[in-house]
Amino acid sequence: MKPIRCPCCRLRNDGRHIWAYRSCVACGAQFRIRRLYFLTTYTLAVAFSFAIAFAVGNRGAAFSSLAVLLVLPTFWVMLVANLWLFPTDVELIREGWTPGESEADRELEREFESLRALDPVLRRGELETPALGPADEEGDEAPGRLPLSAPRDPPVTLEGIAILVAVAVLLAYHVYTAIEPFL
């Protein structure tokens, strides 16, 4: 992903860090990816899906079914390509660190100025998970027992099953309608 320049401290941040944490590594400013960024990409994906369905030669119900089936894969491909080719469009939610009047703040501001002159891409290190020690492994000897920190599985409801069946039937209908002219 392309690096993104923080609007507050004007330092470049790694795009993956912005995508995952939505904050600046240096000053701690909070970001949000603009909704218009996703809306524009989704609109273009819908247009390309209809163009591909038309180019394949489908008309009528087969045309609309193929277009509906192509929207999400086309959106995903366009979003990934867009993220790798262009910087992500972000907007500021909360400003980060700003220099004060103390000597420590002035020193930190000088460090920011030297970083701006170098123009590096800042990224946060990966968090490492600690390995389980022998004491942690002994306490959980019962087979099939989950550790206490594991969340419970969500309950399966009748509404959830009905929605899943409806989505599967709708998807099967669109697949059948899209390939029917070729059968």
Backbone as JSON Lines, residues from 0, in Angstrom:
{"i":0,"aa":"M","n":[0.84,-1.17,0.0],"ca":[0.0,0.0,0.0],"c":[0.89,1.24,0.0]}
{"i":1,"aa":"K","n":[0.38,2.28,-0.59],"ca":[1.12,3.53,-0.68],"c":[1.18,4.22,0.69]}
{"i":2,"aa":"P","n":[2.29,4.89,0.99],"ca":[2.34,5.65,2.25],"c":[1.38,6.84,2.22]}
{"i":3,"aa":"I","n":[0.92,7.22,3.41],"ca":[-0.05,8.31,3.55],"c":[0.57,9.38,4.45]}
{"i":4,"aa":"R","n":[0.51,10.63,4.01],"ca":[1.05,11.74,4.78],"c":[0.03,12.2,5.81]}
{"i":5,"aa":"C","n":[0.47,12.28,7.06],"ca":[-0.41,12.73,8.15],"c":[-0.7,14.22,7.99]}
{"i":6,"aa":"P","n":[-1.96,14.63,8.06],"ca":[-2.28,16.06,7.93],"c":[-1.79,16.89,9.11]}
{"i":7,"aa":"C","n":[-1.55,16.27,10.27],"ca":[-1.12,17.02,11.46],"c":[0.39,17.25,11.47]}
{"i":8,"aa":"C","n":[1.16,16.16,11.46],"ca":[2.61,16.29,11.6],"c":[3.33,16.28,10.26]}
{"i":9,"aa":"R","n":[2.62,16.03,9.17],"ca":[3.16,16.02,7.82],"c":[4.26,14.96,7.62]}
{"i":10,"aa":"L","n":[4.21,13.87,8.38],"ca":[5.13,12.76,8.2],"c":[4.4,11.63,7.48]}
{"i":11,"aa":"R","n":[5.15,10.85,6.69],"ca":[4.54,9.76,5.94],"c":[4.42,8.51,6.81]}
{"i":12,"aa":"N","n":[3.23,7.9,6.79],"ca":[2.94,6.67,7.53],"c":[2.74,5.53,6.54]}
{"i":13,"aa":"D","n":[3.07,4.34,6.97],"ca":[2.85,3.16,6.15],"c":[1.35,2.98,5.92]}
{"i":14,"aa":"G","n":[0.95,2.69,4.69],"ca":[-0.47,2.54,4.36],"c":[-1.13,1.4,5.1]}
{"i":15,"aa":"R","n":[-0.38,0.31,5.34],"ca":[-0.97,-0.83,6.07],"c":[-1.27,-0.46,7.51]}
{"i":16,"aa":"H","n":[-0.41,0.37,8.1],"ca":[-0.65,0.81,9.47],"c":[-1.92,1.68,9.53]}
{"i":17,"aa":"I","n":[-2.06,2.59,8.57],"ca":[-3.25,3.46,8.54],"c":[-4.5,2.61,8.34]}
{"i":18,"aa":"W","n":[-4.43,1.61,7.45],"ca":[-5.58,0.75,7.18],"c":[-5.98,-0.03,8.43]}
{"i":19,"aa":"A","n":[-4.99,-0.52,9.2],"ca":[-5.28,-1.36,10.35],"c":[-5.62,-0.56,11.61]}
{"i":20,"aa":"Y","n":[-4.84,0.49,11.9],"ca":[-4.98,1.19,13.17],"c":[-5.68,2.54,13.05]}
{"i":21,"aa":"R","n":[-5.75,3.11,11.87],"ca":[-6.38,4.41,11.63],"c":[-5.79,5.51,12.5]}
{"i":22,"aa":"S","n":[-4.45,5.49,12.7],"ca":[-3.8,6.52,13.5],"c":[-2.39,6.76,12.97]}
{"i":23,"aa":"C","n":[-1.84,7.93,13.3],"ca":[-0.48,8.29,12.9],"c":[0.5,7.65,13.87]}
{"i":24,"aa":"V","n":[1.6,7.11,13.34],"ca":[2.6,6.49,14.18],"c":[3.32,7.53,15.02]}
{"i":25,"aa":"A","n":[3.59,8.7,14.45],"ca":[4.4,9.72,15.13],"c":[3.59,10.54,16.13]}
{"i":26,"aa":"C","n":[2.51,11.16,15.69],"ca":[1.8,12.11,16.57],"c":[0.54,11.54,17.21]}
{"i":27,"aa":"G","n":[0.05,10.4,16.74],"ca":[-1.12,9.77,17.34],"c":[-2.45,10.32,16.85]}
{"i":28,"aa":"A","n":[-2.45,11.1,15.76],"ca":[-3.7,11.63,15.22],"c":[-4.58,10.48,14.75]}
{"i":29,"aa":"Q","n":[-5.89,10.62,14.89],"ca":[-6.85,9.59,14.49],"c":[-7.43,9.94,13.13]}
{"i":30,"aa":"F","n":[-7.52,8.94,12.25],"ca":[-8.02,9.14,10.89],"c":[-9.27,8.31,10.65]}
{"i":31,"aa":"R","n":[-9.93,8.63,9.57],"ca":[-11.03,7.84,9.05],"c":[-10.89,7.84,7.54]}
{"i":32,"aa":"I","n":[-11.07,6.69,6.93],"ca":[-11.04,6.63,5.47],"c":[-12.35,7.21,4.97]}
{"i":33,"aa":"R","n":[-12.26,8.14,4.03],"ca":[-13.46,8.84,3.57],"c":[-14.46,7.88,2.95]}
{"i":34,"aa":"R","n":[-15.73,8.11,3.23],"ca":[-16.79,7.26,2.67],"c":[-16.88,7.42,1.16]}
{"i":35,"aa":"L","n":[-16.58,8.62,0.68],"ca":[-16.62,8.87,-0.76],"c":[-15.62,7.99,-1.5]}
{"i":36,"aa":"Y","n":[-14.52,7.63,-0.85],"ca":[-13.51,6.75,-1.42],"c":[-14.13,5.39,-1.76]}
{"i":37,"aa":"F","n":[-14.87,4.82,-0.79],"ca":[-15.52,3.53,-1.02],"c":[-16.71,3.68,-1.98]}
{"i":38,"aa":"L","n":[-17.47,4.75,-1.86],"ca":[-18.64,4.95,-2.71],"c":[-18.24,5.08,-4.17]}
{"i":39,"aa":"T","n":[-17.17,5.82,-4.44],"ca":[-16.7,5.97,-5.82],"c":[-16.22,4.64,-6.38]}
{"i":40,"aa":"T","n":[-15.46,3.91,-5.58],"ca":[-14.97,2.6,-6.03],"c":[-16.12,1.64,-6.27]}
{"i":41,"aa":"Y","n":[-17.12,1.65,-5.39],"ca":[-18.27,0.75,-5.56],"c":[-19.09,1.13,-6.79]}
{"i":42,"aa":"T","n":[-19.27,2.42,-7.04],"ca":[-20.02,2.87,-8.22],"c":[-19.31,2.43,-9.5]}
{"i":43,"aa":"L","n":[-17.99,2.59,-9.52],"ca":[-17.24,2.14,-10.7],"c":[-17.3,0.62,-10.85]}
{"i":44,"aa":"A","n":[-17.3,-0.11,-9.74],"ca":[-17.41,-1.57,-9.81],"c":[-18.75,-2.0,-10.38]}
{"i":45,"aa":"V","n":[-19.82,-1.31,-10.0],"ca":[-21.14,-1.62,-10.55],"c":[-21.16,-1.35,-12.05]}
{"i":46,"aa":"A","n":[-20.6,-0.21,-12.46],"ca":[-20.56,0.13,-13.9],"c":[-19.74,-0.9,-14.68]}
{"i":47,"aa":"F","n":[-18.57,-1.29,-14.15],"ca":[-17.76,-2.29,-14.84],"c":[-18.45,-3.65,-14.87]}
{"i":48,"aa":"S","n":[-19.18,-4.0,-13.81],"ca":[-19.89,-5.28,-13.78],"c":[-20.97,-5.32,-14.87]}
{"i":49,"aa":"F","n":[-21.71,-4.24,-15.0],"ca":[-22.72,-4.19,-16.07],"c":[-22.07,-4.2,-17.44]}
{"i":50,"aa":"A","n":[-20.93,-3.54,-17.59],"ca":[-20.23,-3.54,-18.88],"c":[-19.71,-4.93,-19.23]}
{"i":51,"aa":"I","n":[-19.18,-5.64,-18.24],"ca":[-18.7,-7.01,-18.49],"c":[-19.86,-7.92,-18.83]}
{"i":52,"aa":"A","n":[-20.98,-7.79,-18.1],"ca":[-22.15,-8.63,-18.4],"c":[-22.68,-8.34,-19.79]}
{"i":53,"aa":"F","n":[-22.64,-7.09,-20.23],"ca":[-23.09,-6.73,-21.57],"c":[-22.12,-7.27,-22.62]}
{"i":54,"aa":"A","n":[-20.81,-7.19,-22.33],"ca":[-19.81,-7.67,-23.29],"c":[-19.85,-9.18,-23.47]}
{"i":55,"aa":"V","n":[-20.26,-9.9,-22.44],"ca":[-20.37,-11.35,-22.54],"c":[-21.5,-11.72,-23.5]}
{"i":56,"aa":"G","n":[-22.48,-10.86,-23.61],"ca":[-23.56,-11.11,-24.55],"c":[-24.87,-11.48,-23.9]}
{"i":57,"aa":"N","n":[-24.92,-11.46,-22.62],"ca":[-26.18,-11.78,-21.93],"c":[-27.15,-10.61,-22.05]}
{"i":58,"aa":"R","n":[-28.42,-10.94,-22.2],"ca":[-29.46,-9.92,-22.23],"c":[-30.6,-10.37,-21.34]}
{"i":59,"aa":"G","n":[-31.41,-9.43,-20.9],"ca":[-32.58,-9.75,-20.08],"c":[-32.19,-10.14,-18.67]}
{"i":60,"aa":"A","n":[-32.82,-11.2,-18.17],"ca":[-32.58,-11.65,-16.8],"c":[-31.16,-12.18,-16.63]}
{"i":61,"aa":"A","n":[-30.61,-12.8,-17.66],"ca":[-29.24,-13.3,-17.58],"c":[-28.25,-12.15,-17.45]}
{"i":62,"aa":"F","n":[-28.54,-11.04,-18.11],"ca":[-27.68,-9.85,-18.03],"c":[-27.64,-9.3,-16.61]}
{"i":63,"aa":"S","n":[-28.81,-9.1,-16.0],"ca":[-28.85,-8.53,-14.66],"c":[-28.29,-9.51,-13.63]}
{"i":64,"aa":"S","n":[-28.53,-10.8,-13.79],"ca":[-28.0,-11.78,-12.84],"c":[-26.48,-11.84,-12.88]}
{"i":65,"aa":"L","n":[-25.92,-11.83,-14.1],"ca":[-24.46,-11.86,-14.21],"c":[-23.85,-10.57,-13.64]}
{"i":66,"aa":"A","n":[-24.51,-9.44,-13.88],"ca":[-24.02,-8.17,-13.33],"c":[-24.04,-8.18,-11.81]}
{"i":67,"aa":"V","n":[-25.12,-8.71,-11.22],"ca":[-25.22,-8.78,-9.76],"c":[-24.15,-9.7,-9.19]}
{"i":68,"aa":"L","n":[-23.89,-10.82,-9.87],"ca":[-22.87,-11.74,-9.39],"c":[-21.46,-11.16,-9.52]}
{"i":69,"aa":"L","n":[-21.23,-10.27,-10.46],"ca":[-19.9,-9.71,-10.68],"c":[-19.6,-8.49,-9.82]}
{"i":70,"aa":"V","n":[-20.59,-7.9,-9.15],"ca":[-20.36,-6.64,-8.43],"c":[-19.33,-6.81,-7.32]}
{"i":71,"aa":"L","n":[-19.49,-7.76,-6.41],"ca":[-18.57,-7.89,-5.28],"c":[-17.15,-8.29,-5.7]}
{"i":72,"aa":"P","n":[-16.97,-9.27,-6.6],"ca":[-15.59,-9.56,-7.02],"c":[-14.93,-8.37,-7.74]}
{"i":73,"aa":"T","n":[-15.7,-7.66,-8.55],"ca":[-15.15,-6.49,-9.24],"c":[-14.8,-5.4,-8.23]}
{"i":74,"aa":"F","n":[-15.65,-5.19,-7.24],"ca":[-15.36,-4.2,-6.2],"c":[-14.08,-4.56,-5.45]}
{"i":75,"aa":"W","n":[-13.92,-5.83,-5.1],"ca":[-12.74,-6.26,-4.36],"c":[-11.48,-6.04,-5.19]}
{"i":76,"aa":"V","n":[-11.51,-6.42,-6.46],"ca":[-10.33,-6.23,-7.33],"c":[-10.01,-4.75,-7.49]}
{"i":77,"aa":"M","n":[-11.03,-3.94,-7.7],"ca":[-10.8,-2.49,-7.86],"c":[-10.28,-1.87,-6.58]}
{"i":78,"aa":"L","n":[-10.78,-2.28,-5.43],"ca":[-10.33,-1.72,-4.16],"c":[-8.87,-2.09,-3.89]}
{"i":79,"aa":"V","n":[-8.51,-3.35,-4.1],"ca":[-7.13,-3.77,-3.88],"c":[-6.18,-3.05,-4.84]}
{"i":80,"aa":"A","n":[-6.56,-2.96,-6.11],"ca":[-5.71,-2.24,-7.08],"c":[-5.6,-0.77,-6.72]}
{"i":81,"aa":"N","n":[-6.68,-0.18,-6.28],"ca":[-6.69,1.23,-5.89],"c":[-5.79,1.47,-4.67]}
{"i":82,"aa":"L","n":[-5.81,0.56,-3.71],"ca":[-4.98,0.7,-2.52],"c":[-3.5,0.56,-2.83]}
{"i":83,"aa":"W","n":[-3.15,-0.27,-3.81],"ca":[-1.75,-0.45,-4.16],"c":[-1.23,0.64,-5.09]}
{"i":84,"aa":"L","n":[-2.11,1.27,-5.87],"ca":[-1.65,2.27,-6.83],"c":[-1.68,3.7,-6.29]}
{"i":85,"aa":"F","n":[-2.65,4.0,-5.43],"ca":[-2.85,5.38,-4.98],"c":[-2.89,5.44,-3.46]}
{"i":86,"aa":"P","n":[-2.48,6.58,-2.87],"ca":[-2.62,6.72,-1.41],"c":[-4.09,6.75,-1.01]}
{"i":87,"aa":"T","n":[-4.38,6.18,0.14],"ca":[-5.75,6.15,0.66],"c":[-6.17,7.56,1.06]}
{"i":88,"aa":"D","n":[-7.39,7.92,0.74],"ca":[-7.92,9.24,1.07],"c":[-8.44,9.19,2.51]}
{"i":89,"aa":"V","n":[-7.77,9.92,3.41],"ca":[-8.16,9.92,4.82],"c":[-8.59,11.32,5.24]}
{"i":90,"aa":"E","n":[-9.41,11.36,6.28],"ca":[-9.78,12.63,6.88],"c":[-9.47,12.55,8.37]}
{"i":91,"aa":"L","n":[-9.18,13.69,8.96],"ca":[-8.76,13.78,10.34],"c":[-9.98,13.75,11.26]}
{"i":92,"aa":"I","n":[-9.95,12.88,12.26],"ca":[-11.01,12.82,13.27],"c":[-10.56,13.55,14.53]}
{"i":93,"aa":"R","n":[-9.34,13.27,14.98],"ca":[-8.81,13.88,16.19],"c":[-7.35,14.22,15.95]}
{"i":94,"aa":"E","n":[-6.98,15.45,16.28],"ca":[-5.6,15.87,16.09],"c":[-4.69,15.14,17.05]}
{"i":95,"aa":"G","n":[-3.44,14.99,16.62],"ca":[-2.45,14.31,17.45],"c":[-1.68,15.29,18.32]}
{"i":96,"aa":"W","n":[-0.45,14.92,18.63],"ca":[0.39,15.72,19.5],"c":[0.71,17.06,18.86]}
{"i":97,"aa":"T","n":[0.61,18.12,19.65],"ca":[1.03,19.45,19.19],"c":[2.05,19.98,20.19]}
{"i":98,"aa":"P","n":[3.07,20.71,19.7],"ca":[4.13,21.16,20.61],"c":[3.62,22.19,21.61]}
{"i":99,"aa":"G","n":[4.15,22.11,22.81],"ca":[3.82,23.08,23.85],"c":[4.99,24.03,24.08]}
{"i":100,"aa":"E","n":[5.06,24.61,25.26],"ca":[6.1,25.59,25.58],"c":[7.26,24.99,26.35]}
{"i":101,"aa":"S","n":[7.19,23.73,26.75],"ca":[8.26,23.16,27.56],"c":[9.47,22.81,26.69]}
{"i":102,"aa":"E","n":[10.59,22.6,27.35],"ca":[11.83,22.25,26.64],"c":[11.71,20.87,25.99]}
{"i":103,"aa":"A","n":[11.04,19.93,26.66],"ca":[10.86,18.59,26.09],"c":[10.03,18.65,24.8]}
{"i":104,"aa":"D","n":[9.0,19.5,24.79],"ca":[8.19,19.64,23.58],"c":[8.99,20.26,22.44]}
{"i":105,"aa":"R","n":[9.85,21.23,22.77],"ca":[10.7,21.84,21.73],"c":[11.68,20.82,21.17]}
{"i":106,"aa":"E","n":[12.22,19.98,22.04],"ca":[13.14,18.94,21.59],"c":[12.43,17.95,20.66]}
{"i":107,"aa":"L","n":[11.24,17.59,21.04],"ca":[10.46,16.67,20.21],"c":[10.09,17.32,18.88]}
{"i":108,"aa":"E","n":[9.79,18.61,18.88],"ca":[9.48,19.32,17.63],"c":[10.71,19.35,16.72]}
{"i":109,"aa":"R","n":[11.91,19.49,17.29],"ca":[13.14,19.45,16.47],"c":[13.32,18.06,15.84]}
{"i":110,"aa":"E","n":[12.97,17.02,16.6],"ca":[13.05,15.66,16.04],"c":[12.05,15.5,14.89]}
{"i":111,"aa":"F","n":[10.86,16.06,15.05],"ca":[9.87,16.01,13.97],"c":[10.39,16.73,12.73]}
{"i":112,"aa":"E","n":[11.04,17.89,12.92],"ca":[11.59,18.64,11.79],"c":[12.68,17.85,11.08]}
{"i":113,"aa":"S","n":[13.54,17.17,11.86],"ca":[14.58,16.36,11.22],"c":[13.97,15.18,10.47]}
{"i":114,"aa":"L","n":[12.89,14.6,11.01],"ca":[12.21,13.51,10.3],"c":[11.54,14.02,9.02]}
{"i":115,"aa":"R","n":[10.98,15.23,9.06],"ca":[10.38,15.8,7.85],"c":[11.43,16.01,6.78]}
{"i":116,"aa":"A","n":[12.63,16.39,7.18],"ca":[13.71,16.61,6.21],"c":[14.13,15.28,5.57]}
{"i":117,"aa":"L","n":[14.16,14.2,6.35],"ca":[14.53,12.89,5.82],"c":[13.4,12.26,5.02]}
{"i":118,"aa":"D","n":[12.15,12.53,5.39],"ca":[10.93,12.02,4.77],"c":[10.88,10.49,4.73]}
{"i":119,"aa":"P","n":[11.07,9.82,5.9],"ca":[10.96,8.35,5.9],"c":[9.5,7.92,5.96]}
{"i":120,"aa":"V","n":[9.26,6.64,5.7],"ca":[7.93,6.05,5.87],"c":[7.93,5.39,7.24]}
{"i":121,"aa":"L","n":[7.1,5.91,8.15],"ca":[7.05,5.41,9.52],"c":[6.07,4.26,9.62]}
{"i":122,"aa":"R","n":[6.46,3.25,10.38],"ca":[5.56,2.12,10.63],"c":[5.79,1.62,12.04]}
{"i":123,"aa":"R","n":[4.75,1.07,12.62],"ca":[4.82,0.52,13.97],"c":[5.26,-0.93,13.85]}
{"i":124,"aa":"G","n":[6.08,-1.39,14.78],"ca":[6.54,-2.77,14.78],"c":[5.41,-3.73,15.04]}
{"i":125,"aa":"E","n":[5.56,-4.93,14.57],"ca":[4.55,-5.96,14.78],"c":[4.53,-6.38,16.24]}
{"i":126,"aa":"L","n":[3.36,-6.59,16.78],"ca":[3.22,-7.04,18.16],"c":[3.47,-8.54,18.21]}
{"i":127,"aa":"E","n":[4.29,-8.96,19.16],"ca":[4.59,-10.37,19.31],"c":[3.74,-10.94,20.44]}
{"i":128,"aa":"T","n":[3.22,-12.13,20.21],"ca":[2.45,-12.78,21.27],"c":[3.41,-13.6,22.12]}
{"i":129,"aa":"P","n":[3.31,-13.52,23.43],"ca":[4.23,-14.29,24.27],"c":[3.94,-15.78,24.17]}
{"i":130,"aa":"A","n":[4.99,-16.57,24.25],"ca":[4.84,-18.02,24.2],"c":[4.3,-18.51,25.54]}
{"i":131,"aa":"L","n":[3.52,-19.58,25.5],"ca":[2.98,-20.16,26.73],"c":[4.1,-20.84,27.5]}
{"i":132,"aa":"G","n":[4.15,-20.58,28.77],"ca":[5.14,-21.22,29.62],"c":[4.62,-22.55,30.13]}
{"i":133,"aa":"P","n":[5.45,-23.3,30.82],"ca":[4.98,-24.6,31.34],"c":[3.86,-24.47,32.35]}
{"i":134,"aa":"A","n":[3.84,-23.38,33.12],"ca":[2.78,-23.2,34.11],"c":[1.43,-22.96,33.44]}
{"i":135,"aa":"D","n":[1.43,-22.28,32.29],"ca":[0.19,-22.01,31.58],"c":[-0.36,-23.27,30.93]}
{"i":136,"aa":"E","n":[0.53,-24.16,30.49],"ca":[0.07,-25.36,29.79],"c":[-0.48,-26.41,30.76]}
{"i":137,"aa":"E","n":[0.01,-26.43,32.01],"ca":[-0.42,-27.44,32.96],"c":[-1.87,-27.27,33.39]}
{"i":138,"aa":"G","n":[-2.34,-26.05,33.54],"ca":[-3.66,-25.78,34.1],"c":[-4.8,-26.2,33.21]}
{"i":139,"aa":"D","n":[-4.55,-26.5,31.96],"ca":[-5.63,-26.8,31.02],"c":[-5.48,-28.22,30.49]}
{"i":140,"aa":"E","n":[-5.61,-29.21,31.38],"ca":[-5.37,-30.6,30.98],"c":[-6.62,-31.3,30.49]}
{"i":141,"aa":"A","n":[-7.79,-30.81,30.8],"ca":[-9.02,-31.5,30.41],"c":[-9.19,-31.43,28.89]}
{"i":142,"aa":"P","n":[-9.35,-32.58,28.23],"ca":[-9.5,-32.54,26.77],"c":[-10.83,-31.92,26.36]}
{"i":143,"aa":"G","n":[-10.78,-31.12,25.33],"ca":[-11.99,-30.5,24.81],"c":[-12.45,-29.28,25.57]}
{"i":144,"aa":"R","n":[-11.74,-28.9,26.62],"ca":[-12.12,-27.73,27.4],"c":[-11.47,-26.49,26.82]}
{"i":145,"aa":"L","n":[-12.26,-25.44,26.62],"ca":[-11.72,-24.2,26.1],"c":[-11.12,-23.38,27.23]}
{"i":146,"aa":"P","n":[-10.07,-22.61,26.93],"ca":[-9.55,-21.72,27.97],"c":[-10.59,-20.68,28.35]}
{"i":147,"aa":"L","n":[-10.44,-20.1,29.54],"ca":[-11.43,-19.17,30.04],"c":[-11.52,-17.9,29.2]}
{"i":148,"aa":"S","n":[-10.45,-17.55,28.49],"ca":[-10.46,-16.3,27.73],"c":[-11.13,-16.44,26.36]}
{"i":149,"aa":"A","n":[-11.46,-17.65,25.95],"ca":[-12.08,-17.85,24.65],"c":[-13.55,-17.44,24.71]}
{"i":150,"aa":"P","n":[-14.01,-16.62,23.76],"ca":[-15.43,-16.23,23.78],"c":[-16.32,-17.4,23.38]}
{"i":151,"aa":"R","n":[-17.54,-17.36,23.86],"ca":[-18.52,-18.4,23.5],"c":[-18.93,-18.23,22.05]}
{"i":152,"aa":"D","n":[-19.3,-19.34,21.45],"ca":[-19.83,-19.28,20.09],"c":[-21.2,-18.62,20.13]}
{"i":153,"aa":"P","n":[-21.51,-17.79,19.12],"ca":[-22.84,-17.17,19.12],"c":[-23.91,-18.24,18.89]}
{"i":154,"aa":"P","n":[-25.07,-18.06,19.47],"ca":[-26.13,-19.06,19.3],"c":[-26.65,-19.07,17.86]}
{"i":155,"aa":"V","n":[-27.05,-20.23,17.4],"ca":[-27.63,-20.37,16.07],"c":[-29.14,-20.17,16.22]}
{"i":156,"aa":"T","n":[-29.66,-19.17,15.52],"ca":[-31.09,-18.87,15.63],"c":[-31.81,-19.3,14.37]}
{"i":157,"aa":"L","n":[-33.12,-19.44,14.49],"ca":[-33.94,-19.8,13.34],"c":[-33.91,-18.69,12.29]}
{"i":158,"aa":"E","n":[-33.88,-17.43,12.73],"ca":[-33.82,-16.32,11.77],"c":[-32.52,-16.35,10.99]}
{"i":159,"aa":"G","n":[-31.42,-16.68,11.68],"ca":[-30.13,-16.76,11.0],"c":[-30.11,-17.86,9.94]}
{"i":160,"aa":"I","n":[-30.69,-19.0,10.27],"ca":[-30.77,-20.1,9.31],"c":[-31.65,-19.71,8.13]}
{"i":161,"aa":"A","n":[-32.78,-19.04,8.39],"ca":[-33.68,-18.62,7.31],"c":[-33.0,-17.61,6.39]}
{"i":162,"aa":"I","n":[-32.25,-16.68,6.96],"ca":[-31.55,-15.69,6.13],"c":[-30.47,-16.37,5.3]}
{"i":163,"aa":"L","n":[-29.74,-17.31,5.89],"ca":[-28.71,-18.04,5.17],"c":[-29.3,-18.84,4.01]}
{"i":164,"aa":"V","n":[-30.42,-19.5,4.23],"ca":[-31.09,-20.26,3.17],"c":[-31.58,-19.32,2.07]}
{"i":165,"aa":"A","n":[-32.14,-18.17,2.44],"ca":[-32.63,-17.21,1.45],"c":[-31.5,-16.67,0.6]}
{"i":166,"aa":"V","n":[-30.36,-16.36,1.21],"ca":[-29.21,-15.86,0.44],"c":[-28.68,-16.96,-0.48]}
{"i":167,"aa":"A","n":[-28.63,-18.2,-0.01],"ca":[-28.16,-19.3,-0.85],"c":[-29.09,-19.52,-2.04]}
{"i":168,"aa":"V","n":[-30.4,-19.46,-1.82],"ca":[-31.37,-19.63,-2.91],"c":[-31.25,-18.48,-3.91]}
{"i":169,"aa":"L","n":[-31.11,-17.26,-3.43],"ca":[-30.97,-16.11,-4.31],"c":[-29.69,-16.21,-5.13]}
{"i":170,"aa":"L","n":[-28.6,-16.63,-4.51],"ca":[-27.34,-16.79,-5.22],"c":[-27.45,-17.9,-6.26]}
{"i":171,"aa":"A","n":[-28.09,-19.02,-5.9],"ca":[-28.27,-20.12,-6.86],"c":[-29.14,-19.67,-8.04]}
{"i":172,"aa":"Y","n":[-30.18,-18.88,-7.77],"ca":[-31.03,-18.37,-8.84],"c":[-30.23,-17.49,-9.8]}
{"i":173,"aa":"H","n":[-29.42,-16.59,-9.26],"ca":[-28.63,-15.71,-10.12],"c":[-27.59,-16.48,-10.92]}
{"i":174,"aa":"V","n":[-26.98,-17.49,-10.31],"ca":[-26.01,-18.31,-11.05],"c":[-26.71,-19.06,-12.19]}
{"i":175,"aa":"Y","n":[-27.85,-19.66,-11.9],"ca":[-28.6,-20.38,-12.94],"c":[-29.05,-19.44,-14.05]}
{"i":176,"aa":"T","n":[-29.58,-18.28,-13.67],"ca":[-30.06,-17.34,-14.68],"c":[-28.91,-16.8,-15.53]}
{"i":177,"aa":"A","n":[-27.74,-16.61,-14.94],"ca":[-26.6,-16.08,-15.69],"c":[-26.05,-17.09,-16.68]}
{"i":178,"aa":"I","n":[-26.07,-18.39,-16.33],"ca":[-25.5,-19.39,-17.25],"c":[-26.54,-20.05,-18.14]}
{"i":179,"aa":"E","n":[-27.82,-19.76,-17.95],"ca":[-28.88,-20.38,-18.74],"c":[-28.71,-20.16,-20.25]}
{"i":180,"aa":"P","n":[-28.34,-18.96,-20.73],"ca":[-28.19,-18.81,-22.18],"c":[-27.1,-19.68,-22.79]}
{"i":181,"aa":"F","n":[-26.16,-20.14,-21.98],"ca":[-25.05,-20.94,-22.51],"c":[-25.32,-22.43,-22.43]}
{"i":182,"aa":"L","n":[-26.43,-22.83,-21.82],"ca":[-26.74,-24.25,-21.69],"c":[-27.45,-24.79,-22.89]}
